[in-house]
Amino acid sequence: MFTGIDEVDWASLRHAYGSAEDVPALLRGLASADRGERETALDGMYGAVHHQGDVYDSTLACVPFLLALVASAEVADRAGIVELLVSIGGEGREDGVPGPEGFQDGLSARAAGDGDLCARAAVGVRAGAEVFVRLAGDADPSVRRAAPAALVGFLDEPARVLGLLRERCALERDDRVLQALAESLGLFVRRRPGHAAEALELLTTLSAEPYAPGLRLAALGQLVACAPDHLPTDLVPVAVGLLRERSARRSAGRHGVGCPHSDTLANRLRRLRPSDEEGSQLLRTLHRGLGDRLDLRKALLRGQLTSPDVVDRCNAVWMAAGLFREWRADWAEPVSLIGAQLGVEEGRLREAAVSVLEDLYTLAAPAADDLAALVASRPDLWVRRWERGAPTLGGPLKALARSGDRRAVPVLSEVLDGPVVPDDLGYVIGRLGRSAAPLAPALRRRLGETPLDSPGVFERAVPLLSAVAALGDAEAVPEVLRVLCGVPAGARLRDAVVESAVRALDALGKQGAGAHAPEVIPVLRQLLGTEYAAVVAGPLWSVEEDASAVLPVLTAELAEGRPRRRAAAGALARLGPAAAPALAELRRTARAEDLWERVAAACAVWRISGDADLSAPVLRAAWTQNPYTRRTITSCLAALGPAGAPLHDLVRAEVTARRRHLALQGGSRGSQDVLDDQRLVQACREVLAGASGPE
């Protein structure tokens, strides 16, 4: 297996962490008789030699030894090595394995750098593909399960590959291996469309009786993706029936999916993971194949969420989260069904439902009654205490508040009056609108009590500043000024605290600052001469409307190398025509290398001068290039009114789009994806409503 390994100059080769001189030990570890050593070695291969899918010169050097390892029946855990080879050889391809078509063209096109390494890695694995033929009939079922994808990916003879898959389908008795064969047949159809007919016939056969429900689901998932015309007309009822039949078989002897309660984050995350990963994958494949056929996906989700099996419902909750984040649709029914899971005794299912509802904000409204019932019956869930770290707001209460339901207000009031106030409580206040007004006095008191010399001043003050700003609480100006003036130099994250306080004053506007103008204006003017000039200029302009005070400072901030050029451009936009003397610098900034600086400057130029010829192309390119810029651009268009017509086609397209904007181009999967998208769509509608002039 290791003939020639010592002849390789490993020290001259590289992996993710430098010299590859430790790679021979990893390779030998893969052949160890000790299971722990084998697992550690495989982790090392993924962690260094094939780090995050990258291919290095040391990766290429490993391929012959990895092929020798999987060829030896004496080596345990060969399935993991086969999967590693598939990943190494398939790097750079969307489906995860390389194909022979146009492969030499790929070698030429990617003849330099990492592209060449990837192509050479694929060539190396393909050169040893004959070993995968033998592994397809190996005595170890885990090896047989890993081999089909390698056969499809690396064996150059389509007819032979199909014959091997057909033979294995006829001989195999292990359900999990049969499912892997079905998945490989689907991959074969996508990769070899000219040879697809017989593979589709096999998949159609595997999707029907008398095969086991799990295998039939696997085959249906592949057909959905590559041959919808081969599907049964009643696809969703069939799939739901198969899911329930499979679950009934699996549940025999199972004692629930819960695990002991623990306050550690690791244990909580462990509880939230699906306990039936295979079933989860089967349904994920089916959902992914259905794509934008949302009516079918809703019906499938309904079947999953009403399953008698707790594990199926838990898997469905997590799948629903992905749907909600990606697609704009009427999700009231599935959200309501997720809310119904809050009343179950099964802890993992309840926590999964809460976790998903937390991130839906107003979309969680159909589950508000269930959330309110859980909050009322479980005061112990109002605040979550951790073994390490500060307490946080409990998930059910957070979800209820974020949904905008006023039933959260009295509970939040009790929490605010209690001995322990979670640092993140302030962030949910804004979602409650005017109904949260009774919380204003307690928020002011808590903000006034915040120790400004504490290492945790950022975590404590910033959420409270966010809350008083969201409520528009003019009476909170003295407490905001206390934070703004009192955070000591050198305090941790001081800049973020100061900027948050300035934003709070800005949000309170003239109404708030006006009553305290003798206190507010001197503080802002003093900050105008500091590194916070670009941040305070806008609020100071709002209070005084004195361009002569802020214009020279903001123009200077636009100079090359200044860290707050984007903020300065945003502040100048607020001045409108009064900022005309800064136009030359703004036009220069609109050609900056940084995308966000270009966007801010282009918005400012348009709002100050009405110059759409310069600004519109910059903003149009940014809208497409980075979906995160869309809310900034939409705010600019709202301020422009009918004058923003050159970009209204983008706004109209956004309003009618079915996919959420952050789902495009592999966008974010953060907790605010749905909220950000809702805000964008609402802003787009307001832009169009305000465009009363001719377009």
N, C-alpha and C positions, 0 to 999 in steps of 0.2 A: 504493500500500500504506500509505503513511504520511500520507495527506491528513488534516489536522486534528490531527496529533500535537503540533504546537507550540502549539495553542490550548488544550491541556489544562494545567491548573495543577498539574503534577506535584509541585512543591515543597510543595503543601498536602496531597498524598496521602501515605499511609504504606505501608511494607512491614515485613518482620520486623526490619529494622535502622534504622528511622527514616524520614527523608524519602525520597520516591520520585523525587527529581529525577534519579537515575541511570537510571531505567527506559527513557526514550527511547533511550539508547545501547544498552541491552540488546536492545530490539526491533530496532533497526537492525542490531545484531550478528547477529541471527538470519538476516538476509538477506545477510550478507557473502559475498563470493566466496572468502574464506579459511576453510578448514575449522576451523582452530584458533580463529578468532574466533567462528565459529558455535557450536562446542562450549562455549567459555567463556561465551557469551551464554546458552545453554540452561541451563548450570550455574547461572548467576546468577538466572535465572527461578525455578528450583527452590529455590535457596538463599535468596532474599529475597522475591520476589513471590508465590511459592506454597510458602513454607517449611514443610516437614513436613506438607503438605496443607492448610495454613491459607489462608483467603481474606481479602484486605484490600481496601480501596477502590481501591488501585492495581491489584489483580488484575482487578477489574471493568473498570477503564479500559483494560486491555490486551486484553480479549476481542475487540473489533472489529478491532484491528490484527493479532492472531494469526489470526483468520479470514481476513483479507486476505492474510496471508503464505501460508497453506496453499492459498489459491485461485490463487496465482501459480506457474505452471510454471517460472518463472525462479529460484525459490528452491530451493536444495538442502536436503537433510536435513529435508524437510517432515514426514516420519513422526514425528520427535521432537516437532514442534509439535502434530501431531494428538493424540499421546499426552498432551501437556501440557493441551490443551483438554479431553480426556476426563476427566483428573484434576480440573481446575478445575470443570467442569460437574457432575461426579459426587460432589463432596465431601459427606460426611454420609450417603451411602447405602451399605449393606452390600455391594452388588454392584458399587459403584464408579461407577455411572451413574444419573442421575435418571430417573424415569418420569413420564408425564403424569398417571397416576391420582392424584387427590387432591392435585395439585400446588398448587392455590390454597389448600387447607387448610394445606399446609406453609408457604406464604407467611405465612398469618395466625398460625399457631402459633409461627413463628420470626421474628416481625416486629421483633425487637430484637437488637442486637449481632451476633455472628458468625453466628448462624443466619440472619438476614436477608441478610447478605452472601453466604452459601452459596446460598441460594435465588435471589437475584438473579443470581449467577454462572451457575447452571443455566439461568435464563431467557435470559440473554445468549447462551449457547452454542446453545441450542435455536433462537433466532431466526435463527441463521446455518446451521442444519443442512443446508440445501440444498447447501452446498459439499461435504458428505461424500458426496452422491450422485455427484457428478462424480469425486471422489477414488477411489471404489470401482473405477473403471476406469482409473485413472492409469497412465501408462507406467512409473512407478517401482514395482517390486514391494514395496519397503518401505512406500510410501504405501498401496498396496492392502492390505497386511497390517494397517496401523493403522486403516484406514477402517471395517471392519465393526462394531467395537465402538461407534464413534461413531454409525453408522447406527442400531443397535439402541437406543442410549441417548437419542438426541436427535431422531430423526425421528418425528413424531406419527402417521403412517399405517401401522398394522401390516401391512395387506395389501401395501402398496407396499414396505415393508422386506423382507418375506418374499420378494416377487417379485425384488427386487434381489439378495438372498442366493442365491436359486435360480439366477438368471441367472449370477452370478459363479461359482457352483460348476460350472456347465456349461461356462463359457468358460475358467476359470483353469487354468493348467498348472504354476504354481509351487507346489511342495509346501508351502512354509512359509505361503504365502498361503491355500492350501486348509485348512491346520490352523487358521489364524486364523478362517476362515469357519466351521469346525466349532465352534470355541469360541463364536463369536457366535450360532450357531444354538442352542447350549445356553443362552446368556444370554437369547435371545429366548423360549425355552420357559419359563424361570423368570419372566421379566418379563411375558409375555403368555400366560398359561395358556389364555385363551379362544381363542387362535389357534395353539395348540401342535401340533395334529395333523399338519399338513403339514411343519412343521419337524422333528418327530420322524421322519417318514418319510424326510426328507432325511438326517438323522443316521444312521438305520438303513442306508440305502443306502451312505453314506460309510464305514460300519464294516465293509463286506463287500468281497469281491473284485469287481472287479479293481483296486481302489484301492491306493495305496502303503501299506506297513505303518505309517509314521508317521502318515498321515492316518487310517487305521483305528483306531490307538490313540487319537488325539485324539477321534474320534467316540465310541469306547467310553467314554472318560473323561467325556464330557458325558452320555451315556446313563446311566451309573452314577449320576450326581448327580441327574438329573431324570426318568428313566423306566426304572427297573430291569426293568420287564416287557418292555422291548424288547431286553434283553440275551440273548446266547447262553447256553444252560444250562452250557456248559463255558467260562465266561468266563476263568478263570485260565489254563488251557492255551492258549486262543486268544491272550490278551494276552502270555503268555510267548513263544509262537511268533512273534508279530508283533515283539516286542522283539528277538528274536534275528535275525530276518530283516532288520530295520532296521539292526541293528548290523553285520551281515555286509556290507551295502551300504556303510555309512558307513566301515567300517574299511579299505576298499581304499585303499592309498596312505598310511595313517596310520602314523606311526612311534612309537607308544607315547604315553603321557600324562605321562610324567615330566618333570621340569625339573631343571636343575643344582642340586646341593645347596648350600645356603647357610644360615648360622646366624642370619640376620636374621629377625625375626618376620614382616616383610612378605612375604619370599619363602616362608616356611613357609606362611603363610595362602594365598598365591597357589597353592602346590602343592595345598592341600587343597580348593580350589574345583573343582567339576565342570568337566571340559573339554568335556562335551556337555550344555550347559545346556538345550537344547531337549529332549533325551531325558529329562533329569531332570524337567523340567516336565511332560512327558507322563505319566510315572509318578506324579509327585506328585498330579496331577489325579485319576488313577485311584484312588490310595490315599485321597485326601480324600473322593472320592465314596463309597467303601466304608464310611467312617465306623467304626462299632463292629462291623462284620462281621469280627471279628479272625481267624477261621479262614481266610477268603478272603485277607485281607491277609498272613497268615503264608505261605500257599501262594504268593502272588504274590512275596513277599520271597524265598522259597526259590528260585523260578525266577530272580529277579534275581541272587541271591548265588551261584548255580551256573552263571551264564552263562559261555560261553567268552570273552566280551569283557571286558577289564579295566575299561573305562570303565563298563559296565553294573554291574559289581560295586562299583565305587567309588561310583557314584550310590546303589546299594542300601544301602551301609553308612551313608551320611548319612541316607537315608530311615528306616532302622531306628532311628537315634538318636531321631528324632521320635516314632516309635511307642513306644519304651521309656519316653520321658519322659511320654507322655500316658496310656498304658493299663497297667493291672495285668493281667498274664496270665503264662502259662508261656512264657517267651521262650528256653528252653534251646536249642532247635534253631537259631534265627537267631543267637544269641550264639555257638554252636559254629561255625556257618558263617563268622561274622565272624572268629573266632579262626583259621580255616583260611587267611584272607588274610594272616596274619602271615608265612607262609613263602614268599610270592611275591617275585620280584625287583623288581617294580614299586614304586618308592619312594612314589609318591603313594597307592597303594592301601594299602600297609602303614601309612603314617602316618595315613591316615583310620581304619583299623581300630583302631590304638592309641588315637587320640584319642577314639573312641567308647567303647572298653572302659574307659578311664580314669574315665569318669563313671558307670559302672554299679555300682561297688563290688561287693557280694557277688553281684549278678546276673551279673557277669563270670566266675563260677566255671566254667561249661562251657567257657570258653576258656583256663582256667588252664594246661593242658598246653602249649598253643601259646605262651602268654605266657612260661612257664618256659623253653621251648626257645629262644625268641628272646633272653631275658635271659642264658641260659647261653652262647649262641653269639656274643653281641655285647656284650662288656664296654664297648665304646665308647659304648653307649647307656645306660649306668647313670646318667651325669650329662650333662646338656645344658648346654653353654656357649654364651653369646650374645655377639654383638659388643658389645652394650651391656647392662648389667644383670648381676646376680649369677647364678651357675649355678643351675639347678633340677634336681630329680630327673628322670631320664629317663622318658619315657612308659611304656615296657614294664614297667619295674620298679615305677613308681607304680601301674599298673593291677594288677599281680600282688599287690602289698602290699595295696591297697585291697580286693581280692577276698577277703582273709583267708587267702591261701595261705602256709603256713609256709615254702615254698621261697624266699620273699623274704627271710627273716630272715638267713641267712648272707651274702647279697649286701649287704644293708643294713649288716651288721656291717663288711664290707670297706670300704664307702663311709664309714662313721663313722670308721674307722681311717685313711682316706686323707688326703691333704693338703688336699682341697677337699670340704667338706661342704655340700651344697645347703641353703639356708635352709628349704625346705619339707619336708625329710625328716621332721621331727618330727610333721607333721600326719598322716602315713600310719600311724604306729606303732599308734595306737589301734585300727585296723581289724584288727590281727593278734592281738589278745587275749593270752592267756597265753603263746602261742608266742613272743611278742616279749620275754619276760622276760630272755633272755640279752643283750639290748641295753641293759639298765638301767645297768650300770657305765659304758659308753661315753657314754651320754646324760648321766649325772651329770657325767662329766669334761668333756664339751663345754659343758654349762651352766656349770660352774665356771670355764671358761676364757673365757667370753663377756666381752668388754670392755664394761663398763657405761657408759663415757663415749663409746662409738662412736656416730656418727650412725645406724648401722644396728642399734642395740640391739633395736629392736622386731622387725625381720625375723629376727634371730638368736635372741633369747631366747624370744619367744612360742611358736614351734613346739616348742622343746625343753621349755618348761613344759607345753605341751599333752601332750607325750609322757610325761613322768614322771607327770603326773596320770592319764593313761589306763592306765599300768602299775600305778598304786597303789604306786609305789616309795617306801616310808617312809624309806629311807636318803637320799633326795634332799632332805629338809627343810632341811639346812644350805645347800645350793646355792640352794634357792628363797628362803630368807631373805636370802641374799646379794643376790639380785636385788631383792627387795622393799625392802631397806634401802639398797641401793647405787646405784640409778638416780638420777643427779643431777637437782636441780631445773632445769627448763628444757630437759631432754632431749626430743628429738623423740618424740611419741606416748607421753610418760611415763605418762599416765593409763592407757592401754591396757596398758602393761607391768605397772604396779602391779596393776591389776585381774586380769590374767592370773595373776600370782604368787599373789594372794589366792585365786583359784579353784583353783589347784593345791594350796595348803594345805588348802582345803576338801575337795577330792577325796581327799586323803590321809587326811582324817578323824582320828578320835581315835587310831587306831593309829599314824599318822605323827606327829601333833602331840603325842601323849601323851608319847612318849619324849623330846621336845624341848620340853615344856611351859614350862620356865623361860625358854626363848628365845622361843618362839612367842607366849605370852600377852602379855608386855609390848609386843611389836611391834604386835600387833593392837589392844591397848588404846590405844596411842599414836595409831594411825591412826583410832581411833574418835572422836578429837577433831578430825579433819580433814575435807576434802571427800570422803574415801573412807568415811565412816561407814556409809552404807547398804550398801556393798560388803563391809565386814569384819564387820558385825554378825552375819550368819548364821554364818560360820565360828567367830567367837568364842563364840557361843551353843553351837555344836556341841562345842566344847572344854570350856567352863565350865558351861553350862546355868545362867547367872546372869542372869535377866531384868532385874534391877535395873540391870545394867551397860549393857544395850543398849536397853531399852524407851524411856527418855526421849529418847535420841538419835534413834531411829527415828520416834517420834511427831513430833518437831520436823522431821524430813526430809519429812514429809507436808504441811508448810505450803505454802501457795500460792507458786508461783514457784521452788521447789526443783528442781534439775535431776535429782535421783535419786529422785523419788517412786515410780517403778515398782520400783526396786531395794529401797527401804525397805518397800514393801508385800510384796514377795516374802520379805524377811527376816522380817517380822512373821508371815507365814503359817507359817514354820517353828517359831515359838514356840508355836503352837497356843493353847490356853486361857490360857496365861501372858500373852498379848498383849491380853487383854480391855480393859485401860485405853485401848488405841489404837482401839477399834472406832468411836468417834464420828468420828474423822478418816478412818478407812478408808471408812466409809459415805459420807462427803462426797466422798472421792476416787473412789468407784465411780460418781459422777455427773459426773466430769471430762470435759472436752472431748476429751482425748487418749484414743484407743481403748485403747492398751496400758496406760495408767494405770488405766482402768476395769477392764480384765481382771485386772490384778495385784491391785487392791483388792478386786474381787468374789471372787477366789479366796481372798484372805486372810480376808475376812469369813466366808465359808463354812467354812473350816478352823478358824477361831478360835471361832465362835459356833454353827455349824451352821445359819445363817440362809439357807436355800435360797430363801426368798421374795424376798429382795433380789438374791441372787447369780445364781440360775439364769437369770432373764430377760436379765441383762447378758451372761452368757457365751453364751447361746443366740444372741443377736443378733450377737455378735462372731464366733462360729463361722461363721455364714452370711456376714457382711459381709467378713471377711478370713480366708482359709484359713490364713494364716501364724500365726494365733492358736491353731490347733487343738492343736498339740503342748503349748503352755503349759496350755491348758484340760484336756487329757488327763492331764497330770501332776497337776493339782489333783484330778481325779476319781480317779486312782489312790490319792492320799493319803486321800481321803474314804472309799474302800471302798464298802460298800453304801449309805452316806448320799448318794452321788452319783447315785442312781437317777433323779432328775428329768431328767438329761441322758443317760441311757444309751441312749435312742432314737437320739441323734445318733451315738453310738459304734457301735451296731449297724449303722446305715446306712453309716457310713464303712467298716466292715470288708467289707461286701458290695458297695460301689461299684466299678465297673469302671474309672473314670477316676481318675487320680492327683489328689490334692487341689489341687496347685499348677497343674494344667492347667485348673482351673475359673476362670472370669472372666478369661481371658487372663493366667493366672498366670505365674510365673517360668519362665525357660528357662535357669537357671543350672546350673553343673556339679554342684550337690548336690541337684537336684530329686528324683532317684531315691532317693538316700540319705534325704532328709528324709521322703519318702513311706513308705519302708520302716520308718523309725523310728516314724512315726505309726501305721501299721497294727499294728505289734508292740505299741505302747503301748496301742492300743485293745483288742487281744486280752487284754492283761494286766489292763486295767480290768474287762473282762467276766468274766475268770477269777476276779478277786478279789471280784466282787460276789456273795458267797455268801448274802447275806440276801435276803428277798423283795423283789420290785420291784413 
